[in-house]
Amino acid sequence: MLNSAGRADAPTQAEIVRAFGPADIERQDGAGAALTYRFNNCALLLLFAADARSAMRLAQSHPSARRSGEAAPSLDQCASEADARRRS
């Protein structure tokens, strides 16, 4: 799902929220939006842009470490952590 960021078939903001649950931080800015999810070992910043039909589609996804000095996890690692939280 996250790997399709920037493509025409990228998930909408609503689809991401259904899959991941409510974001820890949500920001709407003009024709764009940003959702931040915080997990145990990673933070995931998701950026959305309006498509031709004004649907907010995932444009970029950026995983980062939660603690200073740690290496940033891969997008797949962060997505796995999101999936584990959703199942618990």
Secondary structure as GFF3:
##gff-version 3
##sequence-region A 1 88
A	DSSP	three_ten_helix	2	4	.	.	.	ID=ss1
A	DSSP	alpha_helix	13	20	.	.	.	ID=ss2
A	DSSP	beta_strand	25	29	.	.	.	ID=ss3
A	DSSP	beta_strand	32	38	.	.	.	ID=ss4
A	DSSP	beta_strand	42	50	.	.	.	ID=ss5
A	DSSP	beta_strand	56	65	.	.	.	ID=ss6
A	DSSP	alpha_helix	75	87	.	.	.	ID=ss7
###
